[in-house]
Amino acid sequence: MAVCCLLLFVMSDLNIVSGQIGLVAFYGAVVFGVTFLAELLFQGIEQLATKLSHESNYYWVTLITIGMLLAITHSELAGYIGAFFMIILLRGLVVGLICFQRSSH
């Protein structure tokens, strides 16, 4: 999806489609791209924890600690780090609702 939005943005930049579509495509590429990275990070941590026979809680605590240290040392990144973790939480909420809906039927 992010690739499709990025392709629309490039087509808008080349004046093949209108500029308004390019703006929407740019925001779509950013949103879907960040969501893809959040999903990739989530799956990577869970797979690593499973492969090493550890609980994933320790990996999440380490990731949150690194994020907090980055936000403290580089205050300009605090909003981006917070938004990224909010996307991970939103991803968990969506997956939880889907699993709950499937289990109730």
Buried (B, 14 or more C-beta within 10 A) or exposed (E): EBEEBBEBBBBBEEEEBEEEBBEBBBEBBBBBBBBEBBBEBBEEBEEEBEEEEEEBEEBBEEBEEEBEEBBEEEEEBBEBBEEBBEBBEEBEEEEEEEEEEEEEE
